Amino acid sequence: MGTRIEEALRLRFTHHGDTAERYGSEFAALWRAAADHSLGGKLVRPRLLLDIHRALSDHDVSEPPLTAIDVAAHIELLHYAFLLHDDVIDGDLTRRRRPNLIGSLAASAPGSTEEGALHWARSSAILMGDLLLTAAVMGFARADVPDATRLGLLDLMEQTILETVAGEHTDVALSHGIVAPDLDTVLNMSVYKTATYSFSLPLRAAALLAGASANAERTLTTVGRRIGLAYQLQDDLLSVFGDHRSHGKDPFSDLREGKETAMIAYARSTPAWPRIERRFGAPDLTVPDAVEIRDLLRDCGAEAFATDLIGDQLDEVHTLLADAELAGDIGPDAAGTILRTVTRLEGRQA
């Protein structure tokens, strides 16, 4: 399945790269560089779509239909568009333990100052993100499906982009102290920024393509939000308490950046906060300082609080699926497929 998705993605990049040649060699090179950096990922979102589409379909097929593969591939293009914009916003130059598109372009820019090379690279990433965002929308618009399904897919895409951008906007506002970092704001930001496009989008797209009922789609929307929130909460835990050799992130980067997470929101309400606050968000945060903050987050109950929140989300997923199965809205195959995703999430180290 992964091979089919990668083939579809390569075709998209090859097509756009060939078209780009008429606009200059640098523009064509940008498409080739983007292809190099976007391929080779875990393909979590397109795999989820195809798994659920198969489970929701009335007939058992050994190979997913081309339309489902095409829609799944365009969801991955949307994902990469968001990553590019996210890297610009965060000022990141690496991803997946190697230079990201910005880092690669900046390093290879000939005859330019460091400042000029970074401006060139970040501008290129913004523009490529815009192009991939457009390609994803057009991919949904051109899907070989009935008109009603196409309109449903486009409405879903519009809502997904709106909510993801709203979540990113809130994340930036939190990082600059523009909005209060209370728990509800942090949790809503996580749902909009991560859960909507990473889980609700592929689940709902699968339901639309399979012709599932409106009740099934509503259930999958909520299930996707719950799984996505658990995923983000777990990401936040791994950043502070996980093994960076497994998850690949800069150790303690969230503490150094002053990232507002559910753990931090909880810690603010405890007597430990004044000691945490002293060095939280310091660009020059040392490892001993970070270890002290980590230990304080554990001792004040913030780690346990986030762990319990994850458990609450996944328990709710089990309840939602059981109720939907009982009502006949979602079959046991689809429910089982989602629960296997939950099981993988529970043991995730990266």
Residue pairs with C-beta under 8 A, 6 or more apart in sequence:
1 47
1 50
1 64
2 43
2 47
4 63
4 64
4 69
5 43
5 46
5 47
5 50
5 69
5 72
5 73
5 76
6 39
6 43
8 69
8 70
8 72
8 73
9 35
9 38
9 39
9 73
9 76
9 77
10 35
10 39
12 73
12 74
12 77
12 135
12 139
13 31
13 32
13 34
13 35
13 38
13 39
14 35
16 31
16 131
16 135
17 28
17 31
17 32
17 35
20 27
20 28
20 30
20 31
21 28
30 105
30 124
30 127
30 128
31 128
33 101
33 104
33 105
34 80
34 84
34 101
34 128
34 132
37 80
37 95
37 100
37 101
37 104
38 76
38 77
38 80
40 96
41 76
41 96
43 76
44 198
45 72
45 75
45 76
45 79
45 197
45 198
45 199
45 201
45 202
46 69
46 72
46 73
46 75
46 76
46 202
47 72
48 199
48 202
48 203
48 206
48 341
49 68
49 71
49 72
49 75
49 202
49 203
49 205
49 206
50 64
50 68
50 69
50 72
50 206
51 206
51 337
51 341
52 202
52 203
52 206
52 207
52 210
52 220
52 334
52 337
52 338
53 64
53 68
53 206
53 209
53 210
54 60
54 61
54 64
54 337
55 331
55 333
55 334
55 336
55 337
56 206
56 207
56 210
56 212
56 216
56 330
56 331
56 334
57 210
64 72
66 144
67 143
67 144
67 145
67 209
68 206
68 209
70 139
70 143
70 144
71 139
71 140
71 143
71 153
71 205
71 209
72 202
72 205
73 139
74 135
74 136
74 139
74 140
75 136
75 197
75 201
75 202
75 205
77 132
77 135
77 136
77 139
78 132
78 133
78 136
78 157
78 160
78 161
78 197
78 201
79 197
79 198
80 129
80 132
81 128
81 129
81 130
81 131
81 132
81 133
81 136
82 129
82 164
82 168
82 197
83 95
84 101
84 125
84 126
84 128
84 129
84 132
85 125
85 126
85 129
85 168
86 92
86 168
87 93
87 95
87 100
87 101
87 102
87 125
88 102
88 122
88 125
88 126
88 129
89 168
89 172
90 257
92 100
92 102
93 99
93 100
93 102
93 103
93 106
94 100
94 103
96 248
97 248
99 107
101 121
101 124
101 125
101 128
102 118
102 121
102 122
102 124
102 125
103 121
104 121
105 117
105 120
105 121
105 124
105 125
106 114
106 117
106 118
106 120
106 121
107 117
109 116
109 117
109 120
109 121
112 120
133 161
136 157
137 154
137 157
137 161
140 150
140 153
140 154
140 156
140 157
141 150
141 154
143 149
143 150
143 153
145 153
145 209
149 208
149 209
149 211
152 208
153 205
153 208
153 209
156 201
156 204
156 205
156 208
157 201
159 196
160 196
160 197
160 200
160 201
163 192
163 196
163 197
164 192
164 193
164 196
164 197
166 192
167 188
167 189
167 190
167 191
167 192
167 193
167 194
167 196
168 193
170 179
170 185
170 188
170 189
170 192
170 193
171 189
171 193
171 260
173 179
174 181
174 185
174 186
174 189
174 260
175 257
175 258
175 259
175 260
179 185
181 260
181 264
181 265
181 268
182 265
183 262
183 265
183 266
186 260
186 261
186 262
186 264
186 265
187 229
187 262
190 228
190 229
190 232
190 233
190 262
191 225
191 228
191 229
193 232
194 228
194 229
194 231
194 232
195 224
195 225
195 226
195 227
195 228
195 229
195 231
195 232
196 224
196 225
196 228
198 228
198 231
199 223
199 224
199 225
199 227
199 228
199 231
200 220
200 221
200 224
200 225
200 228
201 224
202 224
203 220
203 221
203 223
203 224
203 338
204 217
204 220
204 221
204 224
206 212
206 220
207 216
207 217
207 220
208 217
212 220
212 330
213 329
215 324
215 327
215 329
216 324
216 329
216 330
219 320
219 321
219 323
219 324
219 329
219 330
220 330
222 320
223 317
223 320
223 321
223 338
226 313
226 314
226 316
226 317
226 320
227 313
227 314
227 317
227 338
227 341
227 342
227 345
229 309
229 313
230 309
230 310
230 313
230 314
230 317
230 345
231 345
233 261
233 262
233 306
233 309
233 310
233 313
234 310
234 345
234 348
236 254
236 259
236 261
236 262
236 263
236 306
237 263
237 303
237 306
237 307
237 310
238 247
238 249
238 348
238 349
238 350
239 247
239 249
239 252
239 253
239 254
239 255
239 259
240 252
240 254
240 255
240 263
240 293
240 294
240 297
240 303
241 294
241 298
241 303
242 349
242 350
243 349
244 250
244 251
246 349
246 350
247 349
247 350
248 350
250 256
251 287
251 290
252 285
252 287
252 290
252 293
252 294
254 261
255 280
255 281
255 285
255 290
255 293
255 294
256 281
256 282
256 283
256 285
256 290
257 281
258 280
258 281
261 306
262 305
262 306
262 309
263 297
263 302
263 303
263 305
263 306
264 276
264 280
264 302
266 300
266 301
266 302
266 305
266 306
267 273
267 276
267 296
267 297
267 300
267 302
270 300
270 301
270 302
271 300
272 296
272 297
272 299
272 300
273 300
275 292
275 296
276 293
276 296
276 297
276 300
279 285
279 289
279 292
279 293
280 293
282 289
297 303
298 304
314 342
314 345
314 346
317 338
317 339
317 342
318 339
318 342
321 330
321 335
321 338
321 339
322 335
324 330
324 335
325 331
325 332
325 335
